Amino acid sequence: MSITANIQLIKSNIPHGVALVAVSKFHGAEKILEAYNSGQRIFGESRMQELSQKQALLPSDIEWHFIGHLQSNKVKTIIPYVHTIHSVDSLKLLREIEKQASVINKKIDCLLEIHIAQEDGKYGFTMEECLQFFASNEFKQLEYANIVGLMGMATNTENEVIIREEFKKLKSLFDDIKSKYFHIDYRFKEISMGMSDDYMIAIEEGSTMIRVGSSIFGYREY
Ligand SMILES: *Cc1c(COP(=O)(O)O)cnc(C)c1O
C-alpha cells in the first residue's frame, strides 16, 4: 500500500482527539513529502543530525517532534526547529531545554519519558522519580520547557496483557499528576503511547498521541 493509503487507514482507525505522529526516522525526505502531500503535518525523528538535515529540505509548516534519546549537548542545535520533545528522560536534559529555549525565547512542548517496560536499557524516569520531580515544584519555575504530558514505551512482546498493564500504569500516573498539580492548568494533557504494533491497545488505555513508523513508511533499513 502507498504511504497515503497507510495514513488514511490509520486515521480511520483512531478517534479524532488522538494525534498521529508519523515516525519518519531512516526514511528519506521524498517519503516524508508524500505523507505531507496527503495532509500529514506532524513527523517524529529520533536522531539530531537526521532531523537537522531533513527539516532544511522540507516545508516549514511541518511540526517536528523529537522522540529519541537526546544528549544535552545536542539540545541547542534542535531547539530552533523542534516543536515537541517526547523523550525528556532526565532533569539534566530538561534544564538544558529550558536554558536553550530561553535563549531564543521559544516555548518547547515537553513530555517526560517514563520507564514502564520490563526491559532494562530503555531510557526514562521511574514512576517514583517522576512523582518526586513534580513534588519538588521545580516544574513551576520552568518558563520555556512547557511540560504537556508523559510518554512511555511498552515492553517489546506479543503478550497483550503485559502491554496493556504497562499502558494502564502510565495512564494512572498521568491522572495522578494531573489531579495533584494541573487541576486548574490545562496544559498537562498528552499521553504519548502506542506504536505500529500496539497503538490500538494504547488508545483503548487513554493515549492522546500515537507514534507510528513502520505501518506508514514500511520497514526501516538501519
Ligand atoms: C521508532 C520509534 C517509534 C515507531 O516505531 P514503529 O514500530 O515503526 O511504529 C515510536 N516511538 C519511538 C520512541 C521510536 O523510537
PDBQT file of the ligand as one rigid body, heavy atoms in Angstrom, charges set to zero:
ROOT
HETATM    1  C1  LIG A 301      10.914   4.163  16.096  1.00  0.00    +0.000 C 
HETATM    2  C2  LIG A 301      10.020   4.626  17.173  1.00  0.00    +0.000 A 
HETATM    3  C3  LIG A 301       8.617   4.571  17.038  1.00  0.00    +0.000 A 
HETATM    4  C4  LIG A 301       7.918   3.985  15.819  1.00  0.00    +0.000 C 
HETATM    5  O1  LIG A 301       8.014   2.596  15.828  1.00  0.00    +0.000 OA
HETATM    6  P1  LIG A 301       7.187   1.681  14.770  1.00  0.00    +0.000 P 
HETATM    7  O2  LIG A 301       7.147   0.354  15.432  1.00  0.00    +0.000 OA
HETATM    8  O3  LIG A 301       7.939   1.686  13.498  1.00  0.00    +0.000 OA
HETATM    9  O4  LIG A 301       5.837   2.274  14.635  1.00  0.00    +0.000 OA
HETATM   10  C5  LIG A 301       7.853   5.094  18.059  1.00  0.00    +0.000 A 
HETATM   11  N1  LIG A 301       8.413   5.628  19.162  1.00  0.00    +0.000 NA
HETATM   12  C6  LIG A 301       9.734   5.688  19.331  1.00  0.00    +0.000 A 
HETATM   13  C7  LIG A 301      10.277   6.295  20.575  1.00  0.00    +0.000 C 
HETATM   14  C8  LIG A 301      10.587   5.182  18.358  1.00  0.00    +0.000 A 
HETATM   15  O5  LIG A 301      11.915   5.246  18.552  1.00  0.00    +0.000 OA
ENDROOT
TORSDOF 0
